[in-house]
């Protein structure tokens, strides 16, 4: 192996290991769809924020592919102050929609009423989080 190839491979591996987990590419396969309910009088989802994570602990909230731990997988990570849309719940688990930049944006399409019940398919990210770390801020 040439010296240049070795250096390129070492740099690539170092970047992958040093990036925070949320920055590493993840599969966004959803096992249980995030369903958006229709109601002509209210927005499809309300505004929310991630709160209460221990910065001395792991410091992140796992976004999961379904409502619960195993067998559902972690598909992303959120942090204190990240803004999300809260779209529904199943027990202590909430369905959310959020931008990769973790700010609210009308481009997600859930800050207005929907005319039919359906699974969220984008353009923003979606998944399930535990409600203990979610604070409703509007809606």
C-alpha positions in Angstrom: 0.0 0.0 0.0 1.4 3.4 -0.9 2.1 6.0 1.7 -0.6 8.4 0.3 -3.3 5.6 0.3 -2.4 4.7 3.9 -2.6 8.3 5.0 -6.0 8.8 3.2 -7.4 5.7 4.8 -6.1 6.7 8.3 -7.6 10.2 8.0 -11.0 8.7 6.8 -11.1 6.3 9.8 -10.1 9.1 12.3 -12.9 11.4 11.0 -15.4 8.6 11.3 -14.3 7.8 14.9 -14.1 11.5 16.0 -17.5 12.7 14.6 -20.3 12.8 17.1 -22.7 9.8 16.6 -25.5 12.0 15.1 -23.1 13.1 12.3 -22.4 9.6 11.3 -24.7 8.4 8.5 -27.5 6.3 9.9 -30.2 4.3 8.2 -33.6 6.0 8.7 -35.7 2.9 8.4 -38.9 3.3 10.4 -40.5 0.1 11.7 -43.6 1.8 13.0 -44.8 4.7 10.8 -45.2 8.2 12.2 -48.9 8.7 11.5 -50.3 12.2 11.0 -53.9 12.7 12.0 -56.2 15.0 10.0 -58.2 17.8 11.6 -59.2 20.8 9.6 -59.1 23.1 12.7 -55.6 22.4 14.1 -52.1 22.0 12.8 -51.0 18.4 12.1 -48.3 18.5 14.8 -47.4 20.8 17.7 -44.1 22.5 18.4 -41.8 20.9 21.0 -38.2 21.0 22.4 -35.9 18.4 23.8 -35.1 19.0 27.5 -33.8 17.4 30.6 -30.9 15.4 29.2 -28.0 15.0 31.5 -24.9 16.6 30.0 -22.8 14.5 32.3 -24.5 11.3 31.2 -24.8 10.3 27.5 -26.3 13.7 26.7 -28.5 12.6 23.9 -32.0 11.3 23.3 -32.3 8.3 20.9 -34.8 8.7 18.0 -36.1 5.2 17.5 -37.7 3.3 14.7 -40.8 2.4 16.8 -42.3 3.0 20.3 -39.9 1.4 22.7 -36.5 -0.2 23.1 -35.7 -3.5 21.6 -36.6 -4.6 18.9 -36.7 -1.0 17.6 -33.4 0.6 16.5 -31.8 4.0 17.1 -32.0 5.9 13.9 -30.8 9.3 15.1 -29.9 11.3 18.2 -31.3 14.6 19.5 -29.8 17.0 22.2 -31.1 19.6 24.7 -32.6 22.5 22.9 -33.3 20.7 19.6 -36.7 21.8 18.2 -39.1 19.2 17.0 -42.7 18.8 15.9 -44.8 16.5 18.2 -47.3 14.5 16.1 -48.8 11.8 18.3 -48.1 9.3 21.0 -48.4 5.6 22.1 -48.0 5.3 25.9 -44.9 7.2 26.9 -43.5 7.3 23.3 -44.1 10.3 21.1 -44.0 10.5 17.3 -41.9 13.4 16.1 -40.9 15.2 12.9 -37.7 17.3 12.8 -35.3 19.0 10.5 -31.7 17.8 10.2 -30.7 21.3 11.5 -32.9 20.7 14.6 -35.0 23.9 14.1 -38.7 24.3 13.2 -39.5 24.8 9.6 -42.7 25.1 7.6 -41.0 23.0 4.9 -41.7 19.9 7.0 -45.3 20.3 6.1 -46.8 19.6 9.6 -47.3 23.1 10.9 -50.7 23.3 9.1 -53.8 21.1 9.1 -53.8 17.9 7.0 -56.9 16.7 5.1 -56.4 13.0 5.5 -54.7 10.6 8.1 -51.5 9.2 6.6 -48.0 8.2 7.4 -45.4 10.9 7.3 -43.0 10.4 4.4 -40.9 13.6 4.4 -39.2 15.7 3.5 -38.0 16.0 7.1 -36.9 13.3 9.4 -39.3 11.4 11.6 -39.2 8.8 14.5 -40.1 8.0 18.0 -38.8 9.4 21.3 -39.6 9.0 25.0 -41.9 11.7 26.2 -39.9 12.3 29.5 -37.5 14.5 27.5 -40.0 16.4 25.4 -41.6 19.7 26.3 -44.5 21.0 24.2 -43.9 24.7 23.4 -47.0 25.4 21.2 -49.9 23.6 19.5 
